[in-house]
Amino acid sequence: MNSFYIHRYPFIRLLIPWIAGIFCGDHFFDRSWAPLCGILFFGFFAALSFALYFLKRYSLRWCFGIAISALCFTGGWLGMTGQLQQAVCSFPKEETVYRVLITDTPQPKEHTYLCQALLKERRDTAGIYPIGHTAVLYLQQDSSASRLKSGDELLISARISPPLNNRNFDEFDYARFLMRKGISGTGYVASGKWIKCDGMNNFDLKSVASSCRRNVVSLYQELGFNGDELAVLSALTIGDKTELSDSVRESYSVVGASHILALSGLHIGLLYTMLFFILKPIARRGNIGRCVRSVFLLVLLWTFAFFTGLSPSVVRSVSMFSILAMADMVGREPLSLNTLAVAAWLMLFCNPAWLFDVGFQLSFLAVASILLIQKPIYHLITVKSRIGKYVWGLMSVSIAAQIGTAPLVLFYFSRFSVHFLLTNLVVIPLITIILYAAVVMLLLTPFSWLQIGVAGGVKKLLEGLNFFVRWVEQLPYAFIDGIWLYQSEVLGIYIVIALLTYYFMNRRYRNLQICLFSILLMGTYHATLYWLDRPQTSLVFYNVRGCPAVHCIKSDGQSWINYMDTLSNEKRLKYMTANYWKRHHLLPPQEITADCRHAELNRQQQIISYHGCRVCVINDNRWRNKSTVSPLYIQYLYLCKGYDGHLEELAQVFSFSYVILDASLSEYRKHLLESECKKSGLRFISLSDEGSVRFLL
């Protein structure tokens, strides 16, 4: 670490401000002043850098460095802003006819088929208007929709709108996620609301690639692969995860091996290593040989990317290794921090939104941590035997990668796999053998009798892989779940890791003091945030369409969630509220679906009493045409789908302070009830407009 100087890695000095600019461009995108300020600053720093470069005054070299960093910052800002701006599109509020091109293979969901489509034009009585934006369409499941494929053109009648969030507490920002992917809108297409254009089938590059991937899956099935083995093999070799069951996904996630199911850096790295070794004799012919090898590597890597369907993760990983191949072509060190920074900078220059892709972040952090700390970890233990050196070398790589990615894994997935060393010690070599054997199996397609024999061996390896993963999953303390980290904590953890690495390289007492102080500071900061986000006695209403619920929370972390509909979409509610529950350290809530009586909670006739507060849920007409001499006082009147009356009818039975309008209400009913509240001077909250609300008791 003594030899680590930032001036030795010039592209790191360009990459850091570029990343900071992308973050700011994403964060301030909704500000009207941001684009103009970005353009002005970019022009100013470009002119300043140009002037300082030709001034050639050594004493002002630091000014040139600052100007270049500022130029990179504004460049990242403008790049991200421009990419998001391309996804902005206004759509008619009513149902409209569109001509669309399906650009990806439709994915089956619970009740629909999800597909990505290019909106080519909009049609109405006034004429035809070109669009050229991308949308996510949900086609109602039927026999016709199941036969659709990439490259098909459709005429649809649907209401497409810009992506919006439900504004629940700590909810995943789905709208910004789609915008970063260049998606401008979403829409639901019912059966009978679309027709396929006769003779219109566009065979673009991506549709041909998807067709090749389907042919590979068909070949696997002909060779006898089925069930979990087929699903895992398809995911490993061509990135097709449609056949993966929830149980398989969960097993691999628990043991810390989810990354092997996502065709990305690991798999491309193994392929790159194999091709690099095979083509090594060519490189011995000097510079020309290295150039020829690099060209072969580029062609073979991108051919592989094509056959896997040109998925974003594969394109990203192949781009990274293509840059490494080109670095080897010009005689540079194939893999170093500088070449890694070059790869990251070029990729973020082409697509700034890749910075927010979890796979991109984990891939580059894993490689960077291996380059920085794998050797120090390896030298902590002296191993003499050849087998021991191999095992410890593999373990040190795994430990380095785990250290580099652990903070992000905890932040994104709230889970830590305890047995990751054991898993990677077996899984990585096994995956390597399976991938190489699968390549041989595909190459033997002209020799069917040999191919069938190799396929039998691959199937046995896949069975062994799945068996081992499930065995590790059953081990005691296989994982720690429910972890919550803040964004600022993730940055702090990486600073602590860097300081500790620097200390172990230098062994200076002063550095140890700084490390201990930073750890104490991080612990204090976490304890403070933990206390601020402690559970408080409260009532929470969520904006989840199709799942009216009242969440009663106690200060010790216990809670009761009252589902008010017999067909509530409980799975969707838990998915959308998981982060909020983790952040406030809530225990798994007790589910209430019928009348009950507890020490703290009482529910009778859809009236919930909790800590002296009453909530009446109106989701049917049981209270219509009724009256009482003394109306029952309730704090919150919760109106849901199923009630067809007016507020004045409920005022004959109840006296209430607040009206809560659930997201299950239709637009017509919501506006009607809002008008009644305004006319009567009642305070009201529309969950579909405001998002989740919490009332402290």
N, C-alpha and C positions, 0 to 999 in steps of 0.2 A: 504493500500500500504506500510505502515511502516514494515509490516511483510513479504514483498516480498524480499526474498534473493535468489540469483541465485543458491546457494549451496543446496537449498531445492528442486530444480528441476534438477537433474543430467542429465536427458535426453535432456533438453533444451541445456545444454552445449555440448552435442554430436550432436544435431540436427543442430545447427547454423553453425559449421564448415563443416558438411556434405553437407548442402545446398550450402554453398560457394564453396565447391569443385565441386559440380555438375554444378554450373554456369560456373566455370572456364573450366571444362572439355568440356562443350558444346561450349564455346566461342573459345577455343584454339584447337578444334578438328582437324582443317585443318592444324595445324602446325606439321611438321614432327618430331620435337623434343619432342612434348608433351607426347606421350606414354612412351618413354624411361625415361624421367625425372620423370614422375609419378611413374613408377615402382621403380626407384632408391630411391626416397623420401619415398615411402611407406615402402620399406625394411629398410631404415635407421631409420625412426620414430618407426616402429614396434620393432626393436632391442633396440632402446633407451627406449621405454616404458617398455619393458620386463626387462631391466637392472635396471631402476629406481624403478620398482615395488618391485623387490626382494632386492634392496639395503636397503629399509625400513628406510630411514633417513628423519625424520620429517622436517628438515630444507630445504629439496629439494622437498617437496611436490608440490610446484608451478612448478618445472621443469617437474614433472610427468604430471601435468594438461596440461601444454603447449604441451608436447609430445603427449598426447592422442588427444588433439584438432587438432594438425598437422596430426596425423594418420587418424582421421576422415576426415579431409580436403582432403588428398591424396586418401582416400578410395572412397569418393564421386567423385573425379576427375576420378579415374580409372574406377569406375562403369559406369559413363556416357560415357566415351571414349569407353569402351568395348561394351556398348549397341549400340552406333552409328556405331562402326566398323562392327558389325554383319549385318548392313543394307547395307554395301558397296558391290556392285557387278558390274562386267563389263559385258556388253551385246554386241552381234554382232550389227554392224551398219546397216546391211541389214535385211530384213524381214526373220524371222526364225520360224520354227515349234516348239511349246512347248506343253507339256502335263501339264495341270493345274487342280487344285482342287479348286472349289469355296468354300470359307470359311465363307462367309457372304451372307445374303439375298440381291440380286441385287436391287439397288435403282433406280427408274425411274428419269431421268433428261430430259432436253428439247428435245434432239435428241438421247440420248443414255441411256443405263442401266449401272450404275456404280456398280462394284462389286470388292471385295477384293479376291485375289486368291493366292494360294500357287503354285509356279512354281516348279513342281516336276522334270522335265527333259527337256533337249533341244535336238532336233533331227536334224541331217543333213546327208549328204551322207557319212560322215566319221564314223558316229556312234551315240550313245546315251550317253548324259552326264547328270548326276544328278546335280540339282541346289539347291533346298531347301530354296529359298528366296521367299519373298512375294511381290506381285505387285498389283497395282490398274489398272483394265482393264475397258475400255469404249467400251461396245458392242453396235453396231448400232441397233437402235430400229427396231424390226420386231416381227412377231407373235411367232417365235421360241424362241427368246431371252426373251420374256415376261414369258415363262413357266419355265425358269431356277430357281433353288433354291440352297440353301446351301447344300453342299455334292456332287453336280454333278461334274463329271470329263469331261474335254473337251480337244480336240486337236485343237489348234488354230494356225493360221499363222499370225504373227504380228511383228512389229518392236517395241521392248521394250527398253526403254532407262532410265537411271537414272533421277530422278526428278530434274528439273532445274527451276530457277526463271526467270522472264522476266526482272528483274533488273530495274523496274520502281521506281521512287522516293518514298520512304516511303512505299514500297510495303510489304505486308505480306510475310514472309519467308516460302513459301509453301514447298520448297524442304526440309528444315530442319524439318518442321512440319511432313512430311511423314517419314523422317529418324527416328525421335523420336518414331514414331509408329511402327518402324521395317519394313517399306516398302522400297524396294530397287529400284523399277522402276515403270513406267507407260506406257501404250500402248493402242492404238485404234485398235479394231477388227471390220472389216467391215462385213456386211452380206455375207454369203457364204464362209467366211474365218475361220469357226469353225464348228466342229461336236461334238456331245455328244458321249462319249464312251459307247457303248452298254453294259449293265449289270454292269456298274461301277457307283455305288452310295454309297459313303462312309458315314456311319451313325456314325460320331464321336459325342462327347458330345455336341459340339456347334450346330451341325446341328439338333440333337434331341431337344435341347433347343429352337431353332428357330421354329421347327415344333410345339412344345407345345405353343409357343407364337401365331402362326397363328391359332391354334385351339381355343385359348382364344378369339381372335378377331372374329372368326366365331361365337362363342357362343354369344358374344355381339350383333352381327348383328341379330342372331336368336331371341334375346330378345327384338328387336325393336330399338336398338341404331343405329343412322345414322347421317350423316352430322357432324357439329361441336361437337355435344355431343359425338359421337363415337370417333372422333379424340382426344378430350380432355381426355376422359375416358381411351383410349388406352395409351395415353402418361403418365397419372397419375399412372396407375396400372402396366403396363408391359413395359413401355418405348418405345412404338412404335409410332414414330412421323411422319410416312409416310403420314398419312391422314390429318395432320395439314395444313390448307391453309395459304397463306401469310398474309391474313387479320387477322386471329386469332393470328398468331405469332406476328404481329405488335401491335395488341391491348394489348396483355400481356406484350410486351416489353415496351410500352409507360407507363403503370401503374406500372411498376416495379415488375411484377409477372412472368417473364420469367422462373425463377428458378423452379416454380411448374410444368412446362411442361417438365422439364428435370428430369427424375427419378434418384434421387441421395440422398444426405444426409437428406433432409427434409422428404422424403417419408420413407426412411429406418428408420429414427429416430422415426417417428410416429408408424411404424410397431413394432420397438423394444420396444417402450413404452407400446404398447398394449400387446405384448407378455410378457413383464416384469411384468405387472400388473396381467395378467391371471395366470402366473406361480408363483405369490407371495406366495400362500399357501405352495408350495413345499419348498421354501427357508426357511420357519420357522422351518424346521427340522434340523437346525444347519449347519455345514460345508458340510455334505453330501447332504443336501437339496440344498444348494447354488451351489454345483458342478453339481447336476442333472439339476437344472434350467439353468445353463450356457450351459450344453451340449444340452438341448432342444433348447435353443435360437440359438446356432450355427447351429444345424440341420435345424431348421425352416428358419433361415435367408438365408442359402445357398440354401435351396430348393426354396425359393422365387427368389433368384438370378438366379437359373437355369430356372425357368419358365418365367422369363423376358428376356431370351435369352443370359445371361452372358455378357451383354454389359459392356464396360470398366468402365463407371460411376457407375453402380450398383455394380460391383465387388469391386471397390475402396471403396464405402460407406459401403458395407457389411463387408469388411476387417476391416475398422475402428471400426465398432460396434462389430465385433467379438473380437477385442482386448479389448474393454471395458467389454465385457461379461467375458473374461478370467481374467481380472483384478478383477472383482467381485468374480470370482471363488476362487481366492487366498486371498480374504478378503481385497483387496485394495479399495480405493475410486473409484467408477465406472467412474466418469467423473471429471477429474482435469487437470490442465496444464501438469502435469507430464505424466498422461496416454495419453493425447492428443499428447504429444511429442513422447511417445513410439510408438503410432499408426503411426504418420508421419514418424518416423525414420525407422520402420520396412517396411513400404510401399515403402519408397524411397530406402531402401536397396534392396528390391526385384525388383523394377522398378524405377530407377533414373529419367527416362523421365517423370514420373507422375508429377514431380515438375513443368513442363511447361504446364500442363493441367489447363485450366482456372477454371474448376469445382473443381479440387483438391485445388487450391489456395483459391477460394472463400469459400469452405466448411470449411477448417481449420481456416481461418481467422475469419469467422463468429462465429464459436464455441469458438475460443480463445478470441474474443472481448466480447462475452456474459459472459464468465468466469471471465474476468478481469474488465469490466466496467458496467455490468448490475446492480449489487447491488448498486454501487454509484449513478447511474442514478435513480434507484427505490427510494432511500432514499432522493433524492432531493425534493420530494413532499410527504407530509404525507396524506394518504387516510384512512378514518375510516370505510366506508361501505364495506361490503363483495364484492358486485358487483364492486364497484369502485376499490378495491384492485386487483380484477381479471383483469379488463380492463387496469389499469395502469401497472400491472405486464406484461401483454401481450405487451403493448406499449413499456415498458422499454426494453424488449427482442428485439423487432423490431428495436428500436433506436440503441441499442448496436450493433446488427448485421449490421445495415446500416452504422454506423460509421466505423466499421471494414472493410467493403467491399467497401465502396463508392470510395476510391481512385482507386482501381483496376477496378471497374465498369466504372468509368470515363475514365480510361486509355484504356481499351479494347473496350468499346462500345460508348464512347464519348457522353453519354446521362445520365441525372439525372432525376429520376422520382420524381416530387414535392410532389405528394399525396401518397407516399409510406406508411405513417402511416395509412391513411384511408384504403388503399388497404389491408395491412396485418391484420388490425383489423377485417376485414370481411372475407378475403380470407383464412387465416390460419385456423380459426375454421371451415369454410365451407369445406375446403379441408380435414380436419381431419374427419369430418362426412362422406364425400363422400368416402374416402379410407376405413374407417371401414365398411360402408354400402356395398361397393363393395366386401370386403372380405367375409362378411356374404352372399352376393348374390352368390358368387362362391361356398361357402360351401353348399349352398342349392340346388346344381345341381341335386341331387337325388329326390328332392321334387319340381317338376316343377311349381306347382300351387303357392307355397310360393315364389319361385324364381321370377316368373313373377311379383308378387306384390311388392317385394323389388326392382326389376328392374325399375318399374314405379316411385318409390320414388327417386331412384338414378338419373333417367332421369330428374325429376323436379329440383333436386338439381343442376345438371349440367347446365340446362337452366338458373337457377337463377345465377349461377357463371358466365356464359358467359354474361348475361345481365348486371350484376354489373360491370364487367371489361369494357364493352363497355361504360357504363354510366360514369365511372371514366375517361375513355379516352376522353370523350367529355367535361369534366370540363375545365374551363379556366386555362391556364398555367399548363397543365398536365405534361409537361416535358420541360427540357432545353436540346437542341440538339447542335451538332457541337462543343463540348468541346474538347480541345486538351491538353493533359498532356505528359510531357517527363518522361522517366523512372526514371531519377534522381529526378524529382519532386515528383513522387510517394513515393520514399524512404523518401524524406524530409517531406512529409505530415504525414507519419506514425511516424516519429520522433517527429513532433509537437504534434500529438495526444497523444503519450506516455508522453511527457512533461506536457501537459495539464491535463492528467489523474493523474499524480503524484502530480501536484499542488493542484487539487481539493481534493486529499486525505490528503494532509499535510497542505495546506493553509499558506505556508510560503512566505514572500515577495520576498525573493531571488529567489525562484522557479518561481514566477510570472514574475520577471524581465527576467529570462532565456526564459520563454515562449514568452513574448512579443518580445524579441530580435530575437528569432528563427522565429517568424511570420514575422517580418520586413525583415529578411534575405531571407525568402522564397519569399516574395512579390517582393523584389529587383531582386532576381534571375529570377523569372517568367517574370518580366517586361523587363529584359535584353534579355532573350530568345525571348520574343514577338517582341522586336524591331529588333533583328537580323534576324528573320524570317518574317519580314514585306513584303508585296507584292512588287515586282519590275517589272517595264515595261520589258516584255520579250516575247519570243516565245518558246513554249515547244512542242516537238514531243514525243509521247508515243509509247512504244513497246507493242501494243495490236493487235494481229493478227485478221484480219477481220474488223478492224475499223481504217482506216487511218484518222487522224485528225490533225489539226493545232490549238493550243491553244494560243490565243493572250491575254496577261495579262497586266492589267493596275496597276499603283502603288497605286491606291485607293481601290483595291480589286475587281473592276469590271473586267470581262473577257468575251471573245467571243471564243467559240469553233467551229471551222469550220469542219463539217463532209463532207468528200469528196466522200462518197459512199452512194448511195440511200438505200443500205441494210446494213448499218453499224451496228455493234453490240454495240450500245450505252450503253446498260445495263452493259456489261462486262467492257467497258472503265470506266464508273463511279465507278464501284466496285473496280477496280484496282487503281484508282487515288484518291479515297475518302480521304485517309490519307494525301496525298500531299496537297490537297485543304484545308483540315482542318488545317494542320500545318501552312500554309501561310495565313490563315484567308481570303480565297477568298469567295466572294459572289457567289450564284448559277450562273454558267455561262450562258450567252445567247447563244442559239444554232443556228448556221447558216448552212443552207443546200442548199442555192441557191445564186445566185448573189445578192449583196446588196451594199448599200452605206451609211456609217455612218460618223460621224464627225472624228472618229479616225480610222475607218476600211473601206476598200473598197475591194470588191471581184467581179472580172469580168473575165469570161472565165478561171476559175480555177487559176487566178493570184490574190494573196492576198497582199494588200498593207497596212502596219501597221507601223506607226511611222517612215516613211521614209525607211522602209525595205520591199523588195518584196520577196514573196515565190510563186513559180510556182509549182502547183501540177500536175504531169503527171500520170493520171490513165486511159488514153485511147489513141487512135492513132490520135487525131485531129491535132497534130503538126508534123506528119510525112510528108515527101516529100514536105516541105515548106521551103522557104528561104526568107531572107530580106537583103536589102543593109546595114542597120545598125541594128545589133542584139540588142534586148532589154536586158538591164542589170538587172539581178536579183541576190539577194544574195544567195538564197537557192533553189536548184532544188530538189523537193521532188518526187522521183520515187516510184510508187505503182503498184500493180497488175493491169494489163489491157493494159500496154504499151508493145509492142512487138518489138520495134525498138532498135536502138543503140544510144549511146551518141553523136556520130558525126553528126547524123541527127538533134538532138536538138541544137547542136552548130551552125547550120545554122540559127537558129531563136533567140537563147538566148546566152547571155554571163553571166556565173555564177561563183560564188566563191566557193560554197560548194554543194556537192551532198549528199542528205539524202536518204538512201535505206530503204524502209518500210519493216516491218515484214511480210506483205502480199505477198511479192515476193517469188517465189519458190527458192529452193536451187540452181538450175541450173541457173536461171536468176540472182540471187544475185551474184554468183561467176563470171558470165559473165560480169556483170556491174562493179564489183570490179576490174576485170582485165583491163577493158577499162579505168577506172579512174586512175589506176596505170600507164598504158601506156601513158596516156595523162598528167600525173603529176597533176591530180585534187585531191583536198582534199575531202574525203568522210567519212561518218559515216553510219555503218550498225546498225540499231536499234535492230535487232534480236541478234546481238553480243554485243553491247554496252549498250542496255537498253535505258531509257529515256534520252533526251538531252535538255538542256535549253540554249538559247542565250539571254543575256541581251542586251537591246537596249538603 
